[in-house]
Amino acid sequence: MTEFLIDARAFLPILLQGLVVTLELTVCALALSLVLGMVWVALGRSGFAPWRWLSVTVITIVRGIPIIVQLFFIYFVLPDWGLDLPPFLAGVIGLGLAYSVYQAENIRGGIGAVDKGLIEAGQALGMNRITLWRRVILPLGLRHALPAMGNSMVMLLKDTSIASTITIAELTRAGQLLAISTFRNGSVYALLALLYLAASLPLAALVRLLEKRGRMA
């Protein structure tokens, strides 16, 4: 126990720097996933058939390819085509794209849960399609989707560890380098697990709060 505390004092400053990168990566990828998720939903509900086909095709392809393969493609293959991205940006795009298809399902489910009576009431008041979406469907749909979106956020936080494979200096990468240089595998990976847990618990509590509020709404 004493050795672990000594190791923790020595290793935590380095691991905390990695945790900061992990949180930054999570926030940026989450924002991108939400934007793209809403795009896929909008295309999927379009009256123009090619847009619907595009949405279904993208969701099917992205969902069927492991996240690590998508990251490798963006970071290692795109430079051969003239697009050389920094590791962090490649990680944001890869994780954001991968999670956008799940966010699309979350948003679609939330929209499907909107009371049809409220939609009909909006139509009776003379709202056009855009106004109805802006004032009724989208706000209520996102409210219903919040718990599922929160769960996706927790999973995204943990999946940022995959970004270590493209040299992003996030928490897992920092732990791997420490373990290699110090041979203190037990202490390093125990601290790694504790830091991921410490970052995940507040998000899990937020998800439970959202679910509780959703049931009360």
N, C-alpha and C positions, 0 to 999 in steps of 0.2 A: 504493500500500500504506500509506503514511504517513497519507494522508487517511482511509483506511478505519479505521485504528487510532484516529485522533482522533475519528471519528464513533462508533466502538464505545464509546469511553470516555464520550462524551456521551449515547449512546442506550441503552446497556445497562441503566442503573438503571430507566428507564421500561419497557423491554421485559421485564425480569425481574419487574416487578410484574404485567405481563400474563401472564407464564408461571405465576406463582403462582395466578392466577385460573383459568388453563387446567387446571392440575393439580387444583385444587379441583373444578372442573366435571367433570373426568374421573372423579374418585373418587366423587362424589355420583351422577352418571349411571350409572356402572358398578354401584354398589350397587343402585340402583333397577332397572336392567335385569336383574340377577340375581334379585331378588325377583319381579319380574313374569314373568321367564322361567320360574321354577319354578311360578308360578301357572298360566301357559298350559299347561305340561306336565301339571300335576295335573288341570286341567280336561279336557285332551285325553285323559287316560287314565281319566276318570270313567265309571262305569257308567250315569250319567244322560245320556241323549242330548243334551238341550238344552245341558248344560255343554260337551260335545264340540263341538257346533255353534258355540257362542260362541267357544271357543278357535280353531277353524279360521277363523271369520269375522274375529276380531281380527287374527290373524296374516296373513291374506290382505290385509286392508285396509291395515294398517300397512306391510307389505312393499311394497305397490304404490304408496305415496305417497312422493315424495322427502322427505328429512329437512327440507330448507329450507321446504317447504310445510307440514309439520307444525308447525315452529317458528312460522311466520307465523300459522297458524291459532290456536295457543295464545296467542300474544302480541298479535295484532292483532284476532282475531275474538272470542275469549272475552270480552274487555271489553264488547263490544256485548251480551253475554248476561248481564252483571252479574258476571263473574269476571275481575277485573283483577289479574294476577300480576306480581310484580317480574321484571325481565329474567333474573336468575340462576335463579330458581325455574322460570320458563318454559323456560329452556334445559335445566335438569336434567330436567324432565318430558318435554320433547320428545325429547332425546337418549336418555333412559332408556327411554322407550316405543319409540322407533325400534329401539334395539338389543336390547330384550327379546325380539323375535321371533327374532333370530339366536341369542341365548342359549338360547332355548327349543329351537331345533334342536340346538345344542351339547349341552345337557343330555339331550335325547331320544336323541341318538346315543350319548352316554356310557352311558346306562341300557341301551340296546340291546346294548352291548358287554359287559355283565356276564355272566359265565359262568352258563349256565342250571343247571349242576350245583350251584353255590353256592346258588342260589335253591331248588332242590329239597332240598338239604341242610337249609336253614333251615326249610322246610315240614315235613321229616321230624322235626325237633327240636320241632315243635309251635308254631312262631312264628305268630302271627296276621298279618294283612295289614299292619297299622300297624307292628308290631315288625319285620317282615321288611323293610319299606321303610326304617325308621329305622336298623337295624343292618347291613343287607346291601346292598340295592339302591342307596339314595341315596349312601352313602359311596363305594362302588365306582364308581357311575355318574359322580359328580362327579370322581373321580380320573381316569377315562378322558377326561372332557370338559375337563380343565384345559388341555391344549395349545390346543384350539380356542377356549376362553374367553380364553386369553392373547392369541391373535391378534386376537380381537374387541376386547380392551382397547387394543391398539396402534392399531387402526383408529379406535376411539372417540376416543383422544387426538388424532389428526389431524383427525377430523371436528368437534371442538369449534370449529375455525376457522369453521364455518358459523354458530355462535352470534354471531359479530360482526355478522351481519345484523339482530339484534334488540338491538343496542347494548350487549351484554355486553362489559365492558372486558377481554377476554381477550387473548392474545398477538397474534392477527391484527389485532384492532381497534386495539390499541396501536400496531402497526406502520403501519396505514393512517393513523392520525392523525398520527404522526410524519412519514410520507412527505408528507402534504398540507402540513404546517406548515413543513417544512425543504427540500422538493424534493430530498432526498438519497435518491432511490428505490433506487439500486443498493446503497448501504450498508445501508439499512433492511431491504430484503427479503433481502439476503445474511445479515444477522444473524438475521432471522426464520427462515430456513431452517436455520441452524446451531443455533438454540435448539430448534426442533422435532426436529432430528436428535439433539441431546444428550438430549432427554427421551425419545425413542423407543428409542434404543440399549439402555439398561438394560432396558426392557420386552421388547425383542426377545431379549436375552440370557436373560431369565427364561423366555420362551416356549421357547427351545432347551433350557434346563435341564429344564423340565417335560416336554418331548417325550422327552428322554433318559431321565428317570426313569420315564416311562410305558412306554418300550420295555423297561426293565430289570425292571419290575414283573411 
